[in-house]
Amino acid sequence: MKVVIDEEKCVAAGQCVAAAVDVFDQRDEDGVVVLLNATPPAELEDDVRQAAAVCPALAITIVD
């Protein structure tokens, strides 16, 4: 699994961080998503998929 984010689409809702705190964070200055791990381990796959599903801006893409 590879995670790709589109910072331009991000609306800083923080749903991704709530779903997968080990993979996503937010910039302090504007709340835009920060990708901590573009290739998360298998045990985090469900959390990452949940994060992508709840992103209101559809800014997270998962490549299998």
C-alpha positions in Angstrom: 0.0 0.0 0.0 1.2 3.5 -0.8 -0.6 6.6 0.4 -0.7 9.8 -1.7 -2.1 13.1 -0.4 -3.2 16.2 -2.3 -2.4 19.1 -0.1 -4.3 21.4 -2.5 -7.6 19.6 -1.8 -7.1 19.3 2.0 -9.6 21.3 4.0 -7.9 20.7 7.4 -10.8 18.8 8.9 -8.5 16.4 10.8 -10.5 13.3 10.1 -7.4 11.5 8.8 -5.5 12.2 11.9 -8.3 10.9 14.1 -8.5 7.7 12.0 -4.7 7.0 11.6 -2.6 9.1 13.9 0.5 7.1 13.1 0.3 7.9 9.4 -1.2 11.5 9.3 -0.6 14.7 11.1 -1.6 18.3 10.5 0.6 21.5 10.1 0.3 23.8 13.0 0.0 26.9 10.9 -3.0 25.9 8.8 -4.1 22.4 9.7 -3.2 20.9 6.3 -2.5 17.2 6.3 1.1 16.0 6.7 1.9 12.5 5.6 4.1 10.8 8.2 4.5 7.5 6.4 3.7 7.0 2.7 4.1 3.2 3.0 2.5 2.2 6.3 2.8 -1.3 7.6 0.0 -3.8 7.0 -1.3 -3.5 10.5 -2.3 0.1 9.8 -4.0 -0.6 6.5 -7.5 -0.6 7.9 -7.0 2.7 9.7 -5.5 4.3 6.5 -8.4 3.1 4.4 -10.8 4.5 7.0 -8.9 7.8 6.9 -9.3 8.0 3.1 -13.0 7.1 3.4 -13.8 9.9 5.9 -11.8 12.6 4.3 -14.4 15.3 3.3 -12.1 16.7 0.5 -11.1 13.3 -0.9 -7.5 14.4 -0.6 -6.2 10.9 0.3 -5.5 8.3 -2.4 -4.4 4.7 -1.8 -2.4 2.8 -4.3 -2.3 -0.9 -3.8 
